[in-house]
Amino acid sequence: MIEEFILRTHGKRRLDFADYATYLYLLFGTFLMFGPVIWLVLSSFKPQAELSRFPPRLLPYRQETVMVEGYDEPLPLFNVTMPDGTTQQLAQARRVGIEAQMIDPANPTEMLPVNINERTAVEAVYFGLENYTDGIARFNFLQYFRNSIVVTVSATILTLLFNSMAAFALSKYQFRGRDTILLLTISTLMVPLSVILIPVFLVITEIGWNNNLLGIIIPAAATPTGVFLLRQYMLTIPDELLDSARIDGASEWRIYLQIILPLARPALAVLTIFSIMWRWNDFLWPLIVLSRSELFTIQVGLNSFQGELQTQWNLILAMTVLTLLPITLVFAFLQRYITSGIATTGMK
């Protein structure tokens, strides 16, 4: 069934121009979306020198080495062009300027001086985990990961709770000023973060939440985007369903917990994805609120690899790949709700 769907053509029996154009468009879109991610993952296996190479290469390469008798460390291998025009594989014992002292691994007693322009490194594709192990060892990854989990989970739960209650009130209750409140809530989307950054920071400092994870969790709990999304979805839930529950004696809290939330599950799943992405990738606000390293989230912790004189891009890329894994798993688990949350109604 899936194979027939993928291979079906616009023409009756063979591919026509529309089919070729469609496949080219889909391939271009796939490359545009997944190309940077693939480049990131492959670059996370490259050493620092390979990342600085120009022109860059897609696959991670590592220079081959060999153990030679009389040397404690492995020696790098090179293909050396000999005076007679032949090519021989030699190991570099030491290098002084533009001249390298090379030896034959099979006959390490003879030393050959070789100009570095007359040799090429012996390389092979290598997917080593050194960047990941070194990054975890030098980077307090588990502590930062734990802090990010606490912030993301707590803020997401509060976001779903507060936004769903506000959306329930704005969609199912008739009261004076309801539309005005909704308009004011949505209008806050036009207020840039830089305008409220200092006032919110002063409030957080005044109540003692500076250098505290609560200072990151609470201010981001209620979002106008979530209120609007859930409110628009809850409008599709029939009011007759709620009236029937009230006639049967159900309280408003019971209606909210046992009717509204189950019927709004697709919209809640969409907001969950958005909230997790917002909280997990948040950098500016945690950077302002937190100054103690043991409280850093993973995004702020990654900033520690950027020094004044040198940036360890190989470790940053490896740790960035690890930070993408939770978001990828959450999206893969909940992505089927994105379409249903927009296309379906609240009727069951």
N, C-alpha and C positions, 0 to 999 in steps of 0.2 A: 504494500500500500504506500509506504513512504517512498520507496524507490520509484514507483509509478508517478507519484506527485512531483518528485524532484526532476525526473527525466521527461516529463510531458512537454510538448512543444506547442508553439503557437500555430505552426503549420500542421497539415494533416499527417504527413509522414516523415518529414525531415525538417531540420532547423532552417528558419528563415531569418531575415534581417532583424525582426523584433526579438527573436530568441537570442541572437548574438548580442544585441544591444542590452538586453536584460541581464544576461550573464556577465557582461563587462561591467555594467553598473553595480551589480551585486558584489563582484570581485573587488571593485574599487572601494565600495563601502566597507567591505570586510577588512581590507588592507588599511583603510583610513582609521577604523576603530581599533583593530587589534594589533596593527603594526607597532605603535609605540609601546604597547604592553609586552609584545614579544621581544622587542629591542631591549626593554628594561630587564626582563628575565634573563636573557642571554648575557647582557652586560654585567649582571650581578655575579657571574662566574669569572669575569676577567680580572687580571691583576691590575694594579695602578698604572703600570707602564703601558699595558695594552689599551687602557682607556684614553691615554694621551696620544696614542698613535694616530697619524694622519697619512693617508685617508683611513677612516675607521673600517673595521671589519665586523660583519654580523656575528659570526661564530666566535666563541672564546678559544684562543690559541695559547699554548704554553710551550716554551722552549724545552726540547728534550735534554735530559741530562744522563750522565753515566758515571758509575763508580769506577775509579781508577786506583790501582794499587799504589800505596804511598800517599794518598790524599784522604783526609777525613771527611770532606764534603763532596757531594756529587758535582761534577764539572759540566758546564754547558757544552752542547755539541754544535758544530758548524760544518757546513759543506764548503770546503776550501778548494779554490781553483789553483792547481799546482803549476809550476813553470812549464811543464810539457803539455798543458792544456787539459789534463785529466782532472777529475773532481774526486776528492777524498774526504771522508768524514773524520774530523779531528775534534779533540776536546781542548777547550781553552784553560790553560793552567793559570795564567795571569795576563794582565794587560797594562802596558805603559804607553800612554798617549795613543797614537794611531797604529802602534805595533802591538800585536798579541803574541804571546808565547803559546804555541799549540803543540799537542802531543797526540800520538796515535794510541788509542786505548789498548790496542793489542801489543804495543811496544812502547811503554811509557818512559823508557830511558832516554830516548832521543827527543830533543826540544827543537821545534821549528819556528823561526820568526815569520809572522804573516801579517801583511797589511790588512787592516780591518775592512778596507774596501774590496778586498779580494775573497770575501767569505760571506755566506748567508746562514742565518740561524736555521737549525733543524727544528721545525715546529709541528705540533699535532693538536687537533681539537681536544680540549680537556675541560670536563665539567667537574671541577673539584669543589669541595665544600669549605675551603679554607676561609673565604670571605665571610661565610655564615658563622663558622665556629669562632673565628677571631672577633667578629662583630659581637657575638653573644658574650664572649669572654671579656672583651674590653668595654662593652656597652651593657649597662644594667638593664638588659632587655626584659627579663622576667618581672622586675619591679615596675618598670614603665608600662609593660603590657598589662599587669594587674591593675594599675591605676586607670589605664584607658578602659579596661573592662568595667570597672566600678563606675566610672563617670558615664560611659555610654549606656550601660544597662539601666542605671538609676535615672538618668535624664530621659531616656526613652520611655520608661514606665510612667514617669511623671508627665511627660508630654502627651502620651496617650490618654492618661487619666484626666488632666486638666482640659485638654483640647476637646475631648469627647464630651465632657460635661458642659463646656461652653457651647459646643455645637448643638447638643441636645436642647439646651435652653433657647438658642437662637433659631432653631428650626421647628420646634414642636410646642412652644409656648407663645401665646399672644399677650404682649404687654407693651406699655407705652415706651417709646424710644428704642425698640428692638432693632429697627433698621439703622438708626443712628449709631448704636453701639457696634453693629456689624461694619458700618462704613468707617468708623474710627479705628476699628481693629484692622481692617484691610489697609487703611491709609498709612499705618505704621510701617508697611513694607517700603514706602517711599523715603523713610528716614534712614540715612546711611549710618553704618556702625560707628564711624568716626565722630558723629555728633553726640551719641549717648555713651561713648566709651569712658570719658572722664567722670560724668555723673554716676554711672553705674559702679565704677571703681571706688569712688568716694563712699557710696552707700555700702559696698561690700567691706571696705576698710572700717567704716564706722561700727558695723555690727560684728566685727571680729572674724569675718570669713576670708580675710586675706591669708594666703598660704594655707588654704584649706580647700579640700575637694568640693565642699558645699558651695564655695564661691564660683565654681565652674558649673555645678549641676543645677542649682536653683535658678539663676538668671535666664537660663536657656530652656526652662521647662515649658513655658507657654509660647507658642509660635502662631502668628496670624495665618501663615500658610496652612498649618494643620487645622485651625479652626474653620477656615473657609472650605478646605477639602472635605472635612467630615460633615460640615453643615450642608453642603450641596448634596452629599450622598444621603444624609438623613432625611432630606426633603422628599426623597423618592419612597420612603417608608410610609405606607398608608396611615393616616390619622385614625381610621376606623379600627385598626389593629390595637392602637393604644386605648381608644375609647372602650373597646371590648374588655381589655384588661382592667381598666378602672371600674367598669360595671361589676366585674368578678371580684373586686375588692383588692386588687393589687396596688401597692404603694408606688409612689414615683420612683423611689430607689429600686424597687423590684422591676418596674418597667424598664428602667435604664439598664440594669444589670442583666436581666433575663430576656429582654426583647430587643432593645436598641443595639447593645453591643454585639450580640450574635449576628444580627442582620447586617450590621455595619462592618463585619469582619474583613471583607475585601478592601474597603477604604482604610481600615486600621492597619492592614498589612502593608499597604502602600505608604502610609505615614510612618510605619515602623522602619521601612527601608530608608526613607528620607532622613528620619531622625538619627538612625545609626550612622549613616554617611555623614551627616552634619557634625555629630558629636565626635566620631572617631577621627575625622580629618581636621577638626578645629585646632588651630595653631595660635592665632593672635591673642585671643582672650586668655587661654591657659598661660601663655608666655607673660602676660601682664600680671595675672593674679598670683602665679606661683614663682617663687624664687629659691625654694629648697629643692635640691635635686631628687630627694627621695619621694617627692610628690609629683614629679614631672609625669605628664602623659607621654605616650610614645612619640607623638609628633614633635613635642618640645625636646624630648631626649635626643632625637635625631640631629637636632641643631648642635649638639655638643661635638659632633665630628667635624664641624666647620671651624677651623682655627684661623688665626690671623695670617699665618704664613703658608699653611698647607691645609687642603681639604681632602679627606680620605674618601674619595668618591666610590671606591670599590666597596668599602664597608657601608656607606650610605645606601648604595644601590641594593646590597644584599638585605639590609634591614628594612628597606622600603618594600621589597618583595614580601617579606614576612608580614608587614603591616597590611598588605593588600589581601592576604589570605582570609582573614575573618570577614571582610566586606564581601569578598567573592562568594564565600559559602552562604552568607545571609541572603545575598541577592539570588543565588542559584536556588535557594529553598523557597523564597517568597516571590520570585519574579512572575510566576503564573497568576498572581493576584493583581498585577498592575493593569492588565487588560480588563479583567473581570471587574476590578474596582471602578473602572471608568465606564464600561459598557453595560454592566448589569444594573438592575434596580434592586430595591429592598424586598420585593415580593418573593415569598418562598412557597 
